Amino acid sequence: QAEEELRAAWSQQAEQLCEMGRRELLLRSDLQRAREQLESFKARVMQVCSPPAAGSTGKSVTEQQVIEKVRQISDENQQSQEREKNLQEELSSRLAKHEEVSASIEVLKNSLQKLQ
């Protein structure tokens, strides 16, 4: 009976090892696919960024230049969003003031009509 228990335990451990091996292979495959996708994306970004960034010199653009350009665009986007928010607030304030002035004008018109 002890021998059967040992065989069962060994069999279970062997199955677990096989399953771990399969999982490792899947993870390695997923990792390799992710690396290939990253390299493909990087190549496309470099291809898209190279002609405009290289300008008339015809030199290729480095990864660092692309990264800096992306950071610059991101910063500009954030500044633009902040400016848009400020302009929206200013517009809301001016609209409120306009409505207030319009209401005052109506009160004044009504007062003038009553006086006439």
C-alpha positions as CSV (number, residue, x, y, z in Angstrom):
1,Q,0.0,0.0,0.0
2,A,2.9,2.4,0.8
3,E,4.3,1.6,-2.6
4,E,1.0,2.5,-4.3
5,E,0.8,5.7,-2.4
6,L,4.4,6.6,-3.4
7,R,3.5,5.8,-7.1
8,A,0.4,7.9,-6.9
9,A,2.3,10.8,-5.3
10,W,5.1,10.4,-7.9
11,S,2.5,10.3,-10.7
12,Q,0.8,13.5,-9.3
13,Q,4.1,15.3,-9.1
14,A,5.0,14.2,-12.6
15,E,1.7,15.6,-13.9
16,Q,2.3,18.8,-12.0
17,L,5.8,19.1,-13.5
18,C,4.4,18.5,-17.0
19,E,1.7,21.1,-16.5
20,M,4.3,23.6,-15.2
21,G,6.4,22.8,-18.3
22,R,3.4,23.5,-20.6
23,R,2.7,26.8,-18.8
24,E,6.4,27.8,-19.1
25,L,6.3,27.1,-22.8
26,L,3.1,29.2,-23.2
27,L,4.7,32.0,-21.2
28,R,7.8,31.9,-23.3
29,S,5.7,31.9,-26.5
30,D,3.7,34.9,-25.2
31,L,6.9,36.7,-24.2
32,Q,8.4,36.1,-27.6
33,R,5.2,37.3,-29.4
34,A,5.2,40.5,-27.2
35,R,8.8,41.1,-28.0
36,E,8.1,40.8,-31.7
37,Q,5.1,43.1,-31.5
38,L,7.2,45.6,-29.6
39,E,10.0,45.5,-32.2
40,S,7.4,45.8,-35.0
41,F,5.8,48.8,-33.3
42,K,9.2,50.4,-32.7
43,A,10.2,49.9,-36.3
44,R,6.9,51.5,-37.5
45,V,7.3,54.5,-35.1
46,M,10.9,55.0,-36.3
47,Q,9.8,54.7,-40.0
48,V,7.0,57.2,-39.5
49,C,9.1,59.6,-37.5
50,S,12.3,59.4,-39.6
51,P,11.4,61.3,-42.8
52,P,9.9,64.4,-41.1
53,A,12.4,64.5,-38.3
54,A,15.4,64.0,-40.5
55,G,14.5,67.0,-42.5
56,S,16.7,67.9,-45.5
57,T,19.8,66.3,-44.1
58,G,18.6,62.8,-44.9
59,K,20.1,61.4,-41.6
60,S,18.2,58.7,-39.8
61,V,16.6,59.6,-36.5
62,T,17.7,57.9,-33.3
63,E,15.4,56.3,-30.8
64,Q,16.2,59.0,-28.3
65,Q,15.1,61.7,-30.7
66,V,11.8,59.9,-31.3
67,I,11.3,59.5,-27.5
68,E,12.1,63.2,-27.0
69,K,9.6,64.2,-29.8
70,V,6.9,62.0,-28.2
71,R,7.5,63.6,-24.8
72,Q,7.4,67.1,-26.4
73,I,4.1,66.3,-28.2
74,S,2.7,64.9,-24.9
75,D,3.7,68.0,-23.0
76,E,2.2,70.2,-25.7
77,N,-1.0,68.2,-25.6
78,Q,-1.2,68.6,-21.8
79,Q,-0.6,72.4,-22.1
80,S,-3.2,72.6,-24.8
81,Q,-5.7,70.8,-22.6
82,E,-5.0,73.1,-19.7
83,R,-5.4,76.1,-21.9
84,E,-8.7,74.8,-23.2
85,K,-9.9,74.3,-19.7
86,N,-8.9,77.8,-18.7
87,L,-10.6,79.2,-21.8
88,Q,-13.8,77.2,-21.0
89,E,-13.8,78.6,-17.5
90,E,-13.3,82.1,-18.9
91,L,-16.1,81.6,-21.4
92,S,-18.4,80.4,-18.6
93,S,-17.6,83.4,-16.5
94,R,-18.2,85.8,-19.4
95,L,-21.5,84.1,-20.2
96,A,-22.6,84.4,-16.6
97,K,-21.6,88.1,-16.6
98,H,-23.5,88.6,-19.9
99,E,-26.6,87.0,-18.5
100,E,-26.3,89.2,-15.5
101,V,-26.0,92.3,-17.6
102,S,-28.9,91.2,-19.8
103,A,-31.1,90.8,-16.7
104,S,-30.1,94.2,-15.5
105,I,-30.9,95.7,-18.9
106,E,-34.3,94.1,-18.8
107,V,-35.0,95.5,-15.3
108,L,-33.9,98.9,-16.6
109,K,-36.1,98.6,-19.7
110,N,-39.1,97.7,-17.5
111,S,-38.4,100.6,-15.2
112,L,-38.1,103.0,-18.2
113,Q,-41.4,101.8,-19.6
114,K,-43.1,102.3,-16.2
115,L,-41.8,105.8,-16.0
116,Q,-43.1,106.6,-19.5
